Structure formats: structure tokens, C-alpha cells
């Protein structure tokens, strides 16, 4: 199993969508952590478990959509859903929210599932 702990391995303060908007961006997480782990998982036929707990103020919508929706736009919705697992004790609904961004990756970035909850 491949594991990414966002708070320990990337940042406790997830930031905006793009690198040029500030530190800890979804784009930076995608390029430096998520995509390399995903590619390794494809080769080894493993899953990537993403530990979401431990950040200070939660996750901005734009961070989640850029990181996970961006991965799905590049590699396809089904493959991303099959290879990623999400864990959060503090915010169990994050799994639903992130899966929404993956499933709607072809839609306009930034659509939020929170209005559907």
C-alpha cells in the first residue's frame, strides 16, 4: 500500500488552487505528491491511501478540486477512483466530497458538492 499523509508530508495549511496563488496549493500537491504516488500505484497494482486528518483549518474546495479533479482529468475518472482511498476520522464527509470532484472532473473546476448535502 502506498500512503500519503497530507499534514505530515505536505502541509498542515492546504492553500489555493494554483501555485501562483500561494503556498500549499492543490496544483503543487498534485504535481509533487499525488501524481508520483498514483503513477507508482499504476505500476505496482497497489492503491494509494490518502490520510486527510491533521490539517489545521480543513481543505479549501479549490485545493481538493485541483488536486483530485486534476488527476482525474489527466488519467481518467475510473482509474483514479479505483486507485485512491481516502481516510479521515475528523471529517468523514471528505471522502464523498473528493469523489464528487473526481467524478465531475470534466465539468467546470470549482463546482461544489456541499450544496447537495
HELIX and SHEET records of a PDB file:
HELIX    1   1 UNK A    6  UNK A    9  1                                   4    
HELIX    2   2 UNK A   19  UNK A   21  5                                   3    
HELIX    3   3 UNK A   26  UNK A   29  1                                   4    
HELIX    4   4 UNK A   30  UNK A   34  3                                   5    
HELIX    5   5 UNK A   35  UNK A   44  1                                  10    
HELIX    6   6 UNK A   61  UNK A   64  1                                   4    
HELIX    7   7 UNK A   65  UNK A   69  3                                   5    
HELIX    8   8 UNK A   70  UNK A   75  1                                   6    
HELIX    9   9 UNK A   77  UNK A   83  1                                   7    
HELIX   10  10 UNK A   94  UNK A  103  1                                  10    
HELIX   11  11 UNK A  113  UNK A  116  5                                   4    
SHEET    1   A 3 UNK A   2  UNK A   5  0                                        
SHEET    2   A 3 UNK A  48  UNK A  51  1                                        
SHEET    3   A 3 UNK A  84  UNK A  87  1                                        
END                                                                             
